């Protein structure tokens, strides 16, 4: 694996300022949607399954950098709650089981997204028009970081 040189000067200082701000924002959004009846990890898994229909437990564990038994336990409780279902693999391999989100799981993801969007919109509405405009201009650059 090739290691990149560490950023210097302005990039490092900006990273030191941005990281805690993003962390606080993420924690606030997470707190605002905690009363959904499932854990934070289960919310993460639900969205991952929505984004990758048919994904297997092993693949999901690898993608989320968790152990398969950990994922399996969460999937069992999510299946019991009617949020996900196990399906036959598209490849026809009867040993492999895929995961899909149910209509109830879709509804939960949509409710979670709406709740987080509403919470974020309320926080943004409290900012000055200048601050909102600064955030609007930063969105492109922030998306480039995550790409």
PAKOLKOL-190069 format. One record per atom (N, C-alpha, C, CB): residue number from 1; atom name; residue in one letter; x, y, z. Coordinates in Angstrom, 1 decimal. Atoms other than C-alpha are relative to their C-alpha. Glycine has a CB too. Layout:
n|atom|res|c1|c2|c3
NUM|CA|A|X|Y|Z
...
This chain:
n|atom|res|c1|c2|c3
1|N|X|0.8|-1.2|0.0
1|CA|X|0.0|0.0|0.0
1|C|X|0.9|1.2|0.0
1|CB|X|-1.0|0.0|1.2
2|N|X|-0.8|-1.2|0.1
2|CA|X|1.4|3.4|-1.0
2|C|X|-0.6|1.0|1.0
2|CB|X|-0.1|0.6|-1.4
3|N|X|0.4|-1.1|-0.9
3|CA|X|1.3|6.1|1.7
3|C|X|0.3|1.3|-0.6
3|CB|X|0.8|-0.1|1.3
4|N|X|-0.1|-1.4|0.5
4|CA|X|0.7|9.7|0.7
4|C|X|0.7|0.8|1.0
4|CB|X|-1.4|0.5|-0.4
5|N|X|-0.7|-0.9|-0.9
5|CA|X|2.8|12.5|2.1
5|C|X|-1.1|0.7|0.9
5|CB|X|0.8|1.0|-0.7
6|N|X|1.0|-0.7|-0.9
6|CA|X|1.1|14.2|5.1
6|C|X|-0.2|1.4|-0.5
6|CB|X|0.6|0.0|1.4
7|N|X|0.3|-1.4|0.4
7|CA|X|-0.6|17.5|4.3
7|C|X|0.7|1.0|0.9
7|CB|X|-1.5|0.3|-0.1
8|N|X|-0.7|-1.0|-0.8
8|CA|X|1.2|20.6|5.4
8|C|X|-0.8|1.3|0.0
8|CB|X|1.4|0.3|-0.6
9|N|X|0.6|-1.4|0.0
9|CA|X|0.2|24.2|6.3
9|C|X|-1.5|0.1|0.0
9|CB|X|0.5|0.7|-1.2
10|N|X|1.4|-0.3|0.0
10|CA|X|-3.2|25.3|5.3
10|C|X|-0.9|-1.2|0.0
10|CB|X|-0.3|0.8|-1.3
11|N|X|0.8|1.2|0.0
11|CA|X|-4.6|21.9|4.6
11|C|X|-0.1|-0.7|1.4
11|CB|X|0.5|-1.0|-1.1
12|N|X|0.0|0.7|-1.4
12|CA|X|-3.6|20.5|8.0
12|C|X|-0.8|0.9|1.0
12|CB|X|1.5|-0.1|0.5
13|N|X|0.7|-0.9|-0.9
13|CA|X|-4.9|23.6|9.8
13|C|X|-1.5|-0.1|-0.2
13|CB|X|0.5|1.4|-0.1
14|N|X|1.4|0.1|0.4
14|CA|X|-8.2|23.4|7.9
14|C|X|-0.6|-1.3|0.5
14|CB|X|-0.2|0.1|-1.5
15|N|X|0.5|1.3|-0.4
15|CA|X|-8.5|19.7|8.7
15|C|X|-0.2|0.0|1.5
15|CB|X|1.0|-1.1|-0.4
16|N|X|0.2|-0.1|-1.4
16|CA|X|-8.0|20.4|12.4
16|C|X|-1.2|0.7|0.4
16|CB|X|1.3|0.6|0.7
17|N|X|1.2|-0.8|-0.4
17|CA|X|-10.8|22.9|12.4
17|C|X|-1.3|-0.7|-0.5
17|CB|X|0.1|1.4|-0.7
18|N|X|1.2|0.7|0.6
18|CA|X|-13.2|20.9|10.1
18|C|X|-0.4|-1.3|0.7
18|CB|X|0.3|-0.3|-1.4
19|N|X|0.3|1.3|-0.6
19|CA|X|-12.9|17.5|11.8
19|C|X|-1.0|0.1|1.2
19|CB|X|1.2|-0.7|0.4
20|N|X|1.0|0.0|-1.2
20|CA|X|-14.5|18.5|15.2
20|C|X|-1.3|0.6|-0.4
20|CB|X|0.6|0.9|1.1
21|N|X|1.3|-0.6|0.5
21|CA|X|-17.2|20.6|13.4
21|C|X|-0.8|-1.1|-0.6
21|CB|X|0.2|1.2|-0.9
22|N|X|0.8|1.1|0.6
22|CA|X|-18.2|17.6|11.3
22|C|X|-0.4|-1.0|1.0
22|CB|X|0.9|-0.6|-1.1
23|N|X|0.3|1.0|-1.1
23|CA|X|-18.0|15.3|14.3
23|C|X|-1.2|0.4|0.8
23|CB|X|1.2|-0.2|0.9
24|N|X|1.2|-0.5|-0.8
24|CA|X|-20.4|17.5|16.3
24|C|X|-1.3|0.0|-0.8
24|CB|X|0.3|1.5|0.5
25|N|X|1.2|0.1|0.8
25|CA|X|-22.8|17.8|13.4
25|C|X|-0.5|-1.4|-0.2
25|CB|X|0.3|0.7|-1.4
26|N|X|0.4|1.4|0.1
26|CA|X|-22.8|14.1|12.8
26|C|X|-0.7|-0.5|1.3
26|CB|X|1.2|-0.9|-0.4
27|N|X|0.6|0.4|-1.3
27|CA|X|-23.4|13.4|16.5
27|C|X|-1.4|0.6|0.2
27|CB|X|0.9|0.3|1.1
28|N|X|1.3|-0.6|-0.2
28|CA|X|-26.3|15.9|16.6
28|C|X|-1.0|-0.6|-0.9
28|CB|X|0.1|1.5|-0.3
29|N|X|0.9|0.6|0.9
29|CA|X|-27.9|14.4|13.5
29|C|X|-0.4|-1.4|0.5
29|CB|X|0.5|-0.1|-1.4
30|N|X|0.2|1.4|-0.5
30|CA|X|-27.5|10.9|15.0
30|C|X|-0.9|0.1|1.3
30|CB|X|1.3|-0.7|0.4
31|N|X|0.8|-0.1|-1.2
31|CA|X|-29.0|12.0|18.4
31|C|X|-1.5|0.4|-0.4
31|CB|X|0.5|1.1|0.9
32|N|X|1.4|-0.4|0.4
32|CA|X|-32.0|13.6|16.6
32|C|X|-0.8|-1.1|-0.6
32|CB|X|0.1|1.1|-1.1
33|N|X|0.8|1.1|0.5
33|CA|X|-33.0|10.3|15.1
33|C|X|0.2|-1.3|0.8
33|CB|X|0.5|-0.3|-1.5
34|N|X|-0.2|1.2|-0.8
34|CA|X|-32.3|7.9|18.0
34|C|X|-1.3|-0.7|0.5
34|CB|X|0.8|0.4|1.2
35|N|X|1.2|0.7|-0.5
35|CA|X|-35.9|7.2|18.9
35|C|X|-0.7|-0.8|-1.0
35|CB|X|-1.0|1.1|0.5
36|N|X|0.6|0.8|1.0
36|CA|X|-36.5|5.0|15.9
36|C|X|-0.2|-1.4|0.4
36|CB|X|0.9|0.0|-1.3
37|N|X|0.2|1.4|-0.5
37|CA|X|-36.4|1.8|17.9
37|C|X|1.1|-1.0|-0.4
37|CB|X|-1.3|-0.5|-0.5
38|N|X|-1.1|0.9|0.3
38|CA|X|-33.2|0.4|16.4
38|C|X|1.3|0.7|0.3
38|CB|X|0.0|-0.4|-1.5
39|N|X|-1.3|-0.6|-0.4
39|CA|X|-29.5|1.0|17.2
39|C|X|0.6|0.7|-1.1
39|CB|X|0.9|-1.1|0.5
40|N|X|-0.7|-0.8|1.0
40|CA|X|-27.2|3.3|15.4
40|C|X|0.6|-1.0|-1.1
40|CB|X|1.1|0.9|0.6
41|N|X|-0.6|0.9|0.9
41|CA|X|-25.4|0.3|13.9
41|C|X|-1.1|-0.6|-0.9
41|CB|X|0.7|-1.1|0.8
42|N|X|1.1|0.6|0.8
42|CA|X|-28.7|-1.2|12.7
42|C|X|-0.5|1.0|-1.1
42|CB|X|-1.2|-0.4|0.9
43|N|X|0.4|-1.0|1.0
43|CA|X|-29.6|2.1|11.0
43|C|X|1.1|0.0|-1.1
43|CB|X|0.0|1.4|0.6
44|N|X|-1.1|0.0|0.9
44|CA|X|-26.2|2.0|9.3
44|C|X|-0.1|-1.2|-1.0
44|CB|X|1.4|0.0|0.7
45|N|X|0.2|1.2|0.7
45|CA|X|-26.8|-1.6|8.2
45|C|X|-1.2|0.1|-0.9
45|CB|X|-0.1|-1.2|0.9
46|N|X|1.3|-0.1|0.8
46|CA|X|-30.3|-0.9|6.9
46|C|X|0.3|0.9|-1.2
46|CB|X|-1.1|0.7|0.9
47|N|X|-0.3|-0.8|1.1
47|CA|X|-29.0|1.9|4.7
47|C|X|1.0|-0.7|-1.0
47|CB|X|0.6|1.4|0.4
48|N|X|-0.9|0.8|0.8
48|CA|X|-26.1|-0.3|3.5
48|C|X|-0.7|-1.1|-0.9
48|CB|X|1.1|-0.6|0.8
49|N|X|0.8|1.1|0.8
49|CA|X|-28.6|-3.1|2.5
49|C|X|-0.8|0.7|-1.0
49|CB|X|-0.9|-0.8|1.0
50|N|X|0.8|-0.7|1.0
50|CA|X|-30.8|-0.5|0.8
50|C|X|0.9|0.4|-1.2
50|CB|X|-0.6|1.3|0.6
51|N|X|-0.9|-0.4|1.1
51|CA|X|-27.8|0.7|-1.2
51|C|X|0.6|-1.2|-0.8
51|CB|X|1.1|0.8|0.6
52|N|X|-0.6|1.2|0.6
52|CA|X|-26.6|-2.9|-2.0
52|C|X|-1.0|-1.2|0.1
52|CB|X|1.4|-0.3|0.7
53|N|X|1.0|1.1|-0.1
53|CA|X|-29.7|-5.1|-2.4
53|C|X|0.6|-1.3|-0.4
53|CB|X|-1.3|0.3|-0.8
54|N|X|-0.6|1.3|0.3
54|CA|X|-28.8|-8.8|-2.3
54|C|X|1.3|-0.2|0.6
54|CB|X|0.1|-0.2|-1.4
55|N|X|-1.3|0.1|-0.7
55|CA|X|-25.6|-8.2|-0.3
55|C|X|-0.1|-1.1|1.0
55|CB|X|0.5|1.3|0.7
56|N|X|-0.1|1.1|-1.0
56|CA|X|-24.5|-11.2|1.8
56|C|X|0.5|0.6|1.3
56|CB|X|0.9|-1.1|-0.5
57|N|X|-0.4|-0.4|-1.3
57|CA|X|-23.8|-11.0|5.5
57|C|X|1.5|0.1|0.1
57|CB|X|-0.4|-1.1|1.1
58|N|X|-1.5|-0.1|0.0
58|CA|X|-20.1|-11.7|4.9
58|C|X|0.5|1.3|-0.7
58|CB|X|0.6|-1.2|-0.6
59|N|X|-0.3|-1.2|0.8
59|CA|X|-19.9|-8.9|2.3
59|C|X|-0.3|1.2|0.8
59|CB|X|-0.7|0.0|-1.3
60|N|X|0.4|-1.1|-0.8
60|CA|X|-21.8|-6.6|4.6
60|C|X|1.0|0.2|1.2
60|CB|X|-1.4|-0.2|0.5
61|N|X|-1.0|0.0|-1.1
61|CA|X|-19.4|-7.4|7.5
61|C|X|1.3|0.6|-0.5
61|CB|X|0.2|-1.4|0.6
62|N|X|-1.3|-0.5|0.5
62|CA|X|-16.4|-6.8|5.3
62|C|X|-0.1|1.5|-0.4
62|CB|X|0.4|-0.8|-1.3
63|N|X|0.2|-1.4|0.4
63|CA|X|-17.8|-3.5|3.9
63|C|X|0.0|0.9|1.2
63|CB|X|-1.3|0.1|-0.8
64|N|X|0.2|-0.8|-1.2
64|CA|X|-18.6|-2.2|7.4
64|C|X|1.2|-0.3|1.0
64|CB|X|-1.3|-0.3|0.7
65|N|X|-1.2|0.4|-0.9
65|CA|X|-15.3|-3.7|8.9
65|C|X|-0.4|-0.5|1.3
65|CB|X|0.9|1.3|0.1
66|N|X|0.4|0.7|-1.2
66|CA|X|-17.1|-5.8|11.4
66|C|X|0.1|-1.5|-0.2
66|CB|X|-1.4|0.5|0.4
67|N|X|0.0|1.5|0.1
67|CA|X|-17.2|-9.5|12.2
67|C|X|-1.3|-0.5|-0.4
67|CB|X|0.5|-0.6|1.3
68|N|X|1.3|0.5|0.5
68|CA|X|-19.8|-11.6|10.5
68|C|X|-1.0|-0.4|1.2
68|CB|X|0.3|-1.3|-0.8
69|N|X|0.9|0.3|-1.0
69|CA|X|-21.2|-12.9|13.8
69|C|X|-0.7|1.2|0.6
69|CB|X|0.7|-0.8|1.2
70|N|X|0.5|-1.3|-0.5
70|CA|X|-21.7|-9.3|15.0
70|C|X|-1.2|0.4|-0.9
70|CB|X|1.0|1.1|0.1
71|N|X|1.0|-0.4|1.0
71|CA|X|-23.6|-8.5|11.8
71|C|X|-1.2|-1.0|0.0
71|CB|X|0.6|0.0|-1.5
72|N|X|1.1|1.0|0.0
72|CA|X|-25.6|-11.8|11.9
72|C|X|-1.0|0.3|1.1
72|CB|X|0.6|-1.4|0.2
73|N|X|0.9|-0.3|-1.1
73|CA|X|-27.0|-10.9|15.3
73|C|X|-0.9|1.1|-0.3
73|CB|X|0.8|0.2|1.3
74|N|X|0.9|-1.2|0.3
74|CA|X|-28.2|-7.5|14.2
74|C|X|-0.9|-0.3|-1.2
74|CB|X|1.0|1.1|-0.4
75|N|X|0.9|0.4|1.2
75|CA|X|-29.6|-9.0|10.9
75|C|X|-1.2|-0.8|0.6
75|CB|X|0.8|-0.7|-1.1
76|N|X|1.1|0.8|-0.6
76|CA|X|-31.6|-11.5|13.0
76|C|X|-1.0|0.8|0.6
76|CB|X|0.6|-1.1|1.0
77|N|X|1.0|-0.8|-0.7
77|CA|X|-33.2|-8.9|15.1
77|C|X|-0.7|1.0|-1.0
77|CB|X|0.7|0.9|1.1
78|N|X|0.6|-0.9|1.0
78|CA|X|-33.8|-6.6|12.1
78|C|X|-1.0|-0.8|-0.8
78|CB|X|1.0|0.6|-0.9
79|N|X|1.0|0.9|0.7
79|CA|X|-35.5|-9.6|10.3
79|C|X|-1.2|-0.2|0.8
79|CB|X|0.7|-1.3|-0.4
80|N|X|1.2|0.2|-1.0
80|CA|X|-37.6|-10.3|13.4
80|C|X|-0.9|1.2|0.1
80|CB|X|0.6|-0.4|1.3
81|N|X|0.8|-1.2|-0.1
81|CA|X|-38.7|-6.7|13.4
81|C|X|-0.6|0.3|-1.4
81|CB|X|0.9|1.2|0.4
82|N|X|0.7|-0.2|1.3
82|CA|X|-39.7|-7.0|9.7
82|C|X|0.7|1.1|-0.9
82|CB|X|-1.4|0.3|0.2
83|N|X|-0.7|-1.1|0.8
83|CA|X|-37.1|-4.5|8.4
83|C|X|0.8|-0.5|-1.2
83|CB|X|0.9|0.8|1.0
84|N|X|-0.7|0.7|1.1
84|CA|X|-35.0|-6.9|6.3
84|C|X|-0.5|-1.4|-0.2
84|CB|X|1.6|0.1|0.3
85|N|X|0.3|1.4|0.2
85|CA|X|-35.5|-10.2|4.7
85|C|X|1.2|-0.7|-0.7
85|CB|X|-1.3|-0.2|-0.9
86|N|X|-1.0|0.8|0.7
86|CA|X|-33.2|-13.0|3.5
86|C|X|-0.6|-0.5|-1.3
86|CB|X|0.5|-1.1|0.9
87|N|X|0.4|0.5|1.3
87|CA|X|-33.4|-13.9|-0.2
87|C|X|1.0|-0.9|-0.6
87|CB|X|-0.3|1.2|-0.9
88|N|X|-1.0|0.9|0.7
88|CA|X|-31.9|-16.4|-2.5
88|C|X|0.9|0.9|-0.8
88|CB|X|-0.8|-1.0|-1.0
89|N|X|-1.0|-0.7|0.7
89|CA|X|-28.8|-15.2|-4.1
89|C|X|-0.3|0.1|-1.5
89|CB|X|1.4|-0.5|0.2
90|N|X|0.3|-0.2|1.5
90|CA|X|-29.1|-13.8|-7.7
90|C|X|0.9|-1.0|-0.8
90|CB|X|0.3|1.4|-0.4
91|N|X|-1.0|0.9|0.7
91|CA|X|-26.1|-16.1|-8.6
91|C|X|-0.6|-1.4|-0.1
91|CB|X|1.3|0.0|0.6
92|N|X|0.5|1.4|0.0
92|CA|X|-28.2|-19.2|-7.9
92|C|X|0.6|-0.9|1.0
92|CB|X|0.1|-0.6|-1.4
93|N|X|-0.7|0.8|-1.1
93|CA|X|-25.8|-20.4|-5.2
93|C|X|-0.9|-0.1|1.2
93|CB|X|1.4|0.7|0.3
94|N|X|1.0|0.2|-1.1
94|CA|X|-28.2|-21.9|-2.7
94|C|X|0.7|0.1|1.4
94|CB|X|-0.6|-1.4|-0.1
95|N|X|-0.7|-0.2|-1.3
95|CA|X|-25.5|-21.6|0.1
95|C|X|0.0|1.4|0.4
95|CB|X|1.4|-0.6|-0.1
96|N|X|-0.1|-1.4|-0.3
96|CA|X|-25.4|-17.9|-0.2
96|C|X|-1.4|0.7|0.1
96|CB|X|0.8|0.7|-1.1
97|N|X|1.3|-0.7|-0.2
97|CA|X|-28.3|-15.8|1.1
97|C|X|0.3|1.5|-0.1
97|CB|X|-0.6|-0.3|1.4
98|N|X|-0.1|-1.4|0.2
98|CA|X|-28.7|-12.2|0.1
98|C|X|-1.0|0.7|1.0
98|CB|X|-0.3|0.4|-1.4
99|N|X|0.8|-0.8|-0.9
99|CA|X|-30.3|-9.4|2.2
99|C|X|-0.7|1.1|-0.8
99|CB|X|0.8|0.6|1.1
100|N|X|0.7|-1.1|0.6
100|CA|X|-33.0|-7.0|1.1
100|C|X|-0.8|0.7|1.1
100|CB|X|-1.0|-0.6|-1.1
101|N|X|0.8|-0.8|-0.9
101|CA|X|-34.9|-4.3|2.8
101|C|X|-1.5|-0.2|-0.3
101|CB|X|0.4|1.5|-0.1
102|N|X|1.4|0.2|0.2
102|CA|X|-38.6|-4.8|3.3
102|C|X|-0.7|1.4|-0.1
102|CB|X|-0.7|-0.7|1.2
103|N|X|0.7|-1.3|0.0
103|CA|X|-41.3|-2.1|2.8
103|C|X|0.1|0.7|1.4
103|CB|X|-1.5|-0.2|-0.4
104|N|X|-0.1|-0.6|-1.3
104|CA|X|-41.2|-1.5|6.6
104|C|X|1.4|0.6|0.2
104|CB|X|-0.3|-1.0|1.1
105|N|X|-1.4|-0.6|0.0
105|CA|X|-37.4|-1.0|6.3
105|C|X|0.2|1.2|-0.8
105|CB|X|1.0|-1.1|-0.4
106|N|X|0.0|-1.2|0.8
106|CA|X|-37.8|1.4|3.5
106|C|X|-0.7|1.2|0.7
106|CB|X|-0.8|-0.2|-1.4
107|N|X|0.7|-1.1|-0.7
107|CA|X|-40.3|3.4|5.5
107|C|X|0.8|0.5|1.2
107|CB|X|-1.4|-0.6|0.6
108|N|X|-0.9|-0.5|-1.1
108|CA|X|-37.9|3.5|8.5
108|C|X|1.1|0.9|-0.6
108|CB|X|0.5|-1.2|0.7
109|N|X|-1.1|-0.7|0.5
109|CA|X|-35.1|4.7|6.3
109|C|X|-0.5|1.4|-0.5
109|CB|X|0.7|-0.7|-1.2
110|N|X|0.6|-1.3|0.5
110|CA|X|-37.3|7.4|4.7
110|C|X|-0.3|0.9|1.2
110|CB|X|-1.2|-0.2|-0.8
111|N|X|0.3|-0.8|-1.2
111|CA|X|-38.5|8.5|8.2
111|C|X|1.2|0.5|0.6
111|CB|X|-0.8|-0.9|1.0
112|N|X|-1.2|-0.4|-0.6
112|CA|X|-35.0|8.6|9.5
112|C|X|0.7|1.2|-0.8
112|CB|X|1.0|-1.2|0.0
113|N|X|-0.5|-1.1|0.8
113|CA|X|-33.8|10.7|6.5
113|C|X|-0.8|1.3|0.1
113|CB|X|0.0|-0.5|-1.5
114|N|X|0.9|-1.1|-0.1
114|CA|X|-36.8|13.0|6.8
114|C|X|0.3|0.7|1.3
114|CB|X|-1.4|-0.3|-0.1
115|N|X|-0.2|-0.6|-1.3
115|CA|X|-36.2|13.5|10.5
115|C|X|1.4|0.7|0.1
115|CB|X|0.0|-1.1|1.1
116|N|X|-1.3|-0.7|0.0
116|CA|X|-32.5|14.3|10.0
116|C|X|0.0|1.2|-0.9
116|CB|X|1.1|-1.0|-0.5
117|N|X|0.1|-1.2|0.9
117|CA|X|-33.2|16.6|7.1
117|C|X|-0.8|1.1|0.6
117|CB|X|-0.7|-0.4|-1.4
118|N|X|0.8|-1.1|-0.7
118|CA|X|-35.9|18.5|9.1
118|C|X|0.9|0.6|1.1
118|CB|X|-1.2|-0.6|0.6
119|N|X|-0.8|-0.5|-1.0
119|CA|X|-33.5|18.8|12.0
119|C|X|1.1|0.9|-0.5
119|CB|X|0.6|-1.2|0.8
120|N|X|-1.1|-0.8|0.6
120|CA|X|-30.7|20.1|9.8
120|C|X|-0.6|1.3|-0.6
120|CB|X|0.7|-0.8|-1.1
121|N|X|0.7|-1.2|0.5
121|CA|X|-33.1|22.5|8.1
121|C|X|-0.3|1.0|1.0
121|CB|X|-1.2|-0.4|-0.8
122|N|X|0.2|-0.9|-1.1
122|CA|X|-34.1|23.9|11.4
122|C|X|1.2|0.7|0.5
122|CB|X|-0.7|-0.7|1.2
123|N|X|-1.3|-0.6|-0.4
123|CA|X|-30.5|24.4|12.4
123|C|X|0.5|1.0|-1.0
123|CB|X|1.1|-1.1|0.2
124|N|X|-0.4|-0.9|1.0
124|CA|X|-29.7|26.0|9.1
124|C|X|-0.8|1.3|0.0
124|CB|X|-0.1|-0.6|-1.4
125|N|X|0.9|-1.1|-0.1
125|CA|X|-32.7|28.3|9.4
125|C|X|0.4|1.1|1.0
125|CB|X|-1.5|-0.4|0.2
126|N|X|-0.5|-0.9|-1.1
126|CA|X|-31.2|29.8|12.6
126|C|X|1.2|0.8|-0.4
126|CB|X|0.2|-0.8|1.2
127|N|X|-1.2|-0.6|0.4
127|CA|X|-28.1|30.8|10.7
127|C|X|-0.3|1.3|-0.8
127|CB|X|0.9|-0.9|-0.8
128|N|X|0.2|-1.2|0.8
128|CA|X|-27.6|34.2|9.0
128|C|X|0.0|-0.4|-1.5
128|CB|X|1.2|1.0|0.3
129|N|X|-0.1|0.3|1.5
129|CA|X|-28.1|34.3|5.2
129|C|X|1.4|-0.2|-0.5
129|CB|X|-0.8|1.1|-0.8
130|N|X|-1.4|0.1|0.5
130|CA|X|-24.4|34.8|4.8
130|C|X|0.6|-1.3|0.4
130|CB|X|0.9|1.1|0.7
131|N|X|-0.5|1.3|-0.4
131|CA|X|-23.6|31.7|6.8
131|C|X|-0.6|-1.2|-0.8
131|CB|X|-0.3|-0.3|1.5
132|N|X|0.6|1.0|0.9
132|CA|X|-26.1|29.6|4.8
132|C|X|0.6|0.0|-1.4
132|CB|X|-1.5|0.3|-0.1
133|N|X|-0.7|-0.1|1.3
133|CA|X|-24.5|30.9|1.6
133|C|X|1.4|-0.6|0.0
133|CB|X|0.0|1.5|-0.5
134|N|X|-1.4|0.6|-0.1
134|CA|X|-21.0|29.9|2.8
134|C|X|-0.1|-1.5|0.0
134|CB|X|0.6|0.5|1.3
135|N|X|0.2|1.5|0.0
135|CA|X|-22.3|26.4|3.5
135|C|X|-0.4|-0.5|-1.4
135|CB|X|-1.1|-0.4|1.1
136|N|X|0.4|0.4|1.4
136|CA|X|-24.0|26.3|0.1
136|C|X|1.2|-0.1|-0.9
136|CB|X|-1.0|1.0|-0.6
137|N|X|-1.2|0.0|0.8
137|CA|X|-20.6|27.1|-1.5
137|C|X|0.9|-1.1|0.4
137|CB|X|0.7|1.4|0.1
138|N|X|-0.9|1.1|-0.4
138|CA|X|-18.8|24.5|0.6
138|C|X|-0.5|-1.4|-0.4
138|CB|X|0.2|0.1|1.5
139|N|X|0.5|1.4|0.3
139|CA|X|-21.0|21.6|-0.4
139|C|X|0.7|-0.7|-1.1
139|CB|X|-1.5|0.1|-0.4
140|N|X|-0.8|0.6|1.1
140|CA|X|-19.2|21.0|-3.7
140|C|X|1.3|-0.6|0.5
140|CB|X|0.2|1.0|-1.1
141|N|X|-1.4|0.4|-0.5
141|CA|X|-15.8|20.9|-2.0
141|C|X|-0.2|-1.2|1.0
141|CB|X|0.7|1.2|0.6
142|N|X|0.2|1.0|-0.9
142|CA|X|-17.1|18.7|0.8
142|C|X|-0.3|-1.4|-0.7
142|CB|X|-1.1|0.3|1.0
143|N|X|0.4|1.2|0.8
143|CA|X|-18.6|16.2|-1.7
143|C|X|1.3|-0.5|-0.7
143|CB|X|-1.0|0.3|-1.0
144|N|X|-1.2|0.4|0.6
144|CA|X|-15.2|16.1|-3.4
144|C|X|0.9|-0.8|0.9
144|CB|X|0.8|1.2|-0.6
145|N|X|-0.8|0.6|-1.0
145|CA|X|-13.5|15.1|-0.2
145|C|X|-0.5|-1.5|0.2
145|CB|X|-0.1|0.7|1.4
146|N|X|0.6|1.3|-0.2
146|CA|X|-15.9|12.1|0.1
146|C|X|0.1|-0.9|-1.2
146|CB|X|-1.4|0.1|0.5
147|N|X|0.0|0.7|1.3
147|CA|X|-15.5|11.0|-3.5
147|C|X|1.2|-1.0|-0.1
147|CB|X|0.0|0.9|-1.2
